[in-house]
């Protein structure tokens, strides 16, 4: 019965006991390549999410502009009715205009908030993970000098 070097009878050899330096370097290279690919995938997902959020915020600004346009139209109609009739009908037009402009203001604030949360479109988590990975791989002497 033959045993691997450095193992006791009946025990399994540890992963790496019989590996050559070349095999270890090769496995390390593959692990680093896989780590980099995973970090790039995370960065892509993160940037895509921020771009979608920014797009929604821009759409909200468009909606705010449309509501403000209708509010301006209602204000014009209010002025016309108020001058032409000098009767309570202008009050209804004024109320509609105020409501539309207030709604436009709310949508604009929501859109601005959405855009602020999406910028800058940098994959922050992926960058932090990559920095930690580089720090873990750097030789110990470099960490103590820094």
Secondary structure as GFF3:
##gff-version 3
##sequence-region A 1 146
A	DSSP	alpha_helix	21	85	.	.	.	ID=ss1
A	DSSP	alpha_helix	89	118	.	.	.	ID=ss2
A	DSSP	alpha_helix	124	137	.	.	.	ID=ss3
A	DSSP	alpha_helix	140	145	.	.	.	ID=ss4
###
